Amino acid sequence: MSDWPLWEVFIRSQHGLAHKHVGSLHAPDAEMAIKNARDVYTRRNEGVSIWVVRSSDITASSPGDKEPLFDPANSKVYRYPAFYEVPKEIKNI
């Protein structure tokens, strides 16, 4: 078991639209990771979908990279909704 890969577990709740990270577990393969995730993280039938991803397959930025990674987006102010007018005939936005 010590050589089993680490899996990150994401659950979508019955009332949610997005999967949320709920924890990690070790399993020999994806099928067993999903079964174990179901047993460990959805005991009260709160989930409708489970994703498992090998931790080694996740690439993430570092908090220290925040400025060089996100600063270029600050110069793209045209992306803000304030630059667009909603037509009067469109309701409920």
KADABEL-V762668 format. One record per pair of residues at least 6 apart in sequence whose ideal C-beta (glycine too) atoms are under 8 Angstrom apart, sorted by sequence separation. I is the first residue (numbers start at 1). GAP is how many residues later the second one is. D is the distance in Angstrom with one decimal. If there is no record, write none. Layout:
i: {I,I}
gap: {GAP,GAP}
d: {D,D}
This chain:
i: {12,27,41,73,77,12,13,86,11,12,25,42,61,10,11,27,38,41,10,10,11,25,9,10,25,38,8,9,37,9,8,9,25,37,8,9,34,7,23,6,7,23,34,6,7,22,33,6,7,5,4,5,30,4,5,7,4,9,1,27,7,11,9,7,11,19,9,11,24,9,14,19,13,14,13,14,11,12,13,11,12,12,11,12,11,10,11,9,10,9,10,9,10,8,7,8,7,8,7,8,6,7,5,6,5,6,8,5}
gap: {6,6,6,6,6,7,7,7,8,8,8,8,8,9,9,9,9,9,10,11,11,11,12,12,12,12,13,13,13,14,15,15,15,15,16,16,16,17,17,18,18,18,18,19,19,19,19,20,20,21,22,22,22,23,23,23,24,24,25,25,26,26,28,30,30,30,31,31,31,32,32,32,33,33,34,34,35,35,35,36,36,37,38,38,39,40,40,41,41,42,42,43,43,44,45,45,46,46,47,47,48,48,49,49,50,50,50,51}
d: {6.7,3.8,7.1,7.5,7.3,4.6,7.5,5.8,6.4,7.5,6.6,7.2,5.5,3.8,6.2,5.3,7.6,7.7,6.3,5.5,5.0,5.4,7.2,6.9,6.4,6.2,6.3,5.3,5.1,5.4,7.9,6.6,6.3,5.9,5.5,6.3,5.4,6.5,7.3,5.6,5.6,6.2,5.5,7.5,7.2,4.8,4.1,5.7,5.6,7.0,4.3,7.4,5.8,5.8,7.8,7.6,5.1,7.5,6.3,7.7,4.1,7.5,4.3,7.5,5.7,6.7,7.8,6.4,6.7,5.7,6.4,5.3,5.6,7.5,6.2,5.4,7.6,6.5,7.1,4.3,5.6,4.1,7.2,7.9,5.8,7.2,7.9,6.8,4.1,7.4,7.6,5.7,7.3,7.0,4.6,5.0,6.7,7.8,6.0,5.4,7.3,6.7,5.3,4.2,7.2,7.5,6.5,6.5}
